[in-house]
Amino acid sequence: MNIVLYISMILISIAAFLAFLRFVKGPSASDRAVALDTLSIIGIGAIVLLGYIFQRYIYIDLALVYAVLGFIGIIVIARFIEKAL
């Protein structure tokens, strides 16, 4: 089971790196907003995985709160981009 957890962390790290690259290089504001939302989702997955590894299930509650705040944040960013266009 440990090898699956290590592979999962490696894949999450690669995905976070690629999403961060899109966030930095994104040619438009909407590309950056999507990359930021993707980074948020990857972060939620990493928090849940770390909670499982350390057997601290309070991290799952933290991930849920982070998901709600990330959703509200992306709504705010989308409204800002919409008014800017």
C-alpha positions as CSV (number, residue, x, y, z in Angstrom):
1,M,0.0,0.0,0.0
2,N,2.9,2.4,0.6
3,I,4.0,2.3,-3.0
4,V,0.5,3.4,-4.1
5,L,0.8,6.4,-1.7
6,Y,4.2,7.4,-3.0
7,I,3.0,7.1,-6.6
8,S,0.0,9.2,-5.7
9,M,2.1,11.9,-4.1
10,I,4.4,12.0,-7.1
11,L,1.5,12.4,-9.5
12,I,0.0,15.1,-7.4
13,S,3.3,16.9,-7.4
14,I,3.6,16.7,-11.1
15,A,0.1,17.9,-11.6
16,A,0.7,20.8,-9.3
17,F,3.8,21.8,-11.1
18,L,2.1,21.7,-14.5
19,A,-0.9,23.7,-13.2
20,F,1.5,26.2,-11.7
21,L,3.2,26.6,-15.1
22,R,-0.1,27.3,-16.7
23,F,-0.9,29.8,-14.0
24,V,2.4,31.7,-14.7
25,K,2.4,31.4,-18.5
26,G,-1.4,31.7,-19.1
27,P,-1.9,34.1,-21.9
28,S,-5.3,35.3,-20.6
29,A,-6.9,36.0,-17.2
30,S,-9.4,33.2,-17.7
31,D,-6.5,30.7,-18.3
32,R,-5.0,31.8,-15.0
33,A,-8.3,31.5,-13.2
34,V,-8.8,27.9,-14.4
35,A,-5.2,27.1,-13.4
36,L,-5.8,28.6,-10.0
37,D,-9.0,26.5,-9.6
38,T,-7.0,23.4,-10.7
39,L,-4.3,24.1,-8.2
40,S,-7.0,24.4,-5.5
41,I,-8.4,21.0,-6.4
42,I,-4.9,19.5,-6.4
43,G,-4.3,21.0,-3.0
44,I,-7.5,19.5,-1.7
45,G,-6.4,16.1,-3.0
46,A,-3.0,16.5,-1.4
47,I,-4.5,17.4,2.0
48,V,-6.8,14.4,1.9
49,L,-3.9,12.1,1.0
50,L,-1.7,13.5,3.7
51,G,-4.5,13.1,6.2
52,Y,-4.7,9.4,5.2
53,I,-1.0,8.9,5.4
54,F,-0.7,10.5,8.9
55,Q,-4.0,9.0,10.0
56,R,-5.2,12.5,11.1
57,Y,-8.8,12.5,9.8
58,I,-9.3,16.1,10.8
59,Y,-7.5,17.0,7.6
60,I,-10.5,15.8,5.7
61,D,-12.6,18.4,7.4
62,L,-9.9,21.0,6.6
63,A,-10.1,19.9,2.9
64,L,-13.9,20.4,2.9
65,V,-13.5,23.9,4.2
66,Y,-10.8,24.6,1.7
67,A,-13.0,23.3,-1.1
68,V,-15.9,25.6,-0.1
69,L,-13.6,28.6,0.2
70,G,-12.0,27.8,-3.1
71,F,-15.4,27.5,-4.8
72,I,-16.4,30.9,-3.4
73,G,-13.0,32.4,-4.5
74,I,-13.3,31.2,-8.0
75,I,-16.8,32.6,-8.3
76,V,-15.5,36.0,-7.1
77,I,-12.6,35.8,-9.6
78,A,-15.0,34.9,-12.5
79,R,-17.2,37.8,-11.7
80,F,-14.2,40.1,-11.6
81,I,-13.0,38.8,-15.0
82,E,-16.5,39.2,-16.4
83,K,-16.8,42.8,-15.5
84,A,-13.2,43.5,-16.7
85,L,-14.1,42.3,-20.2
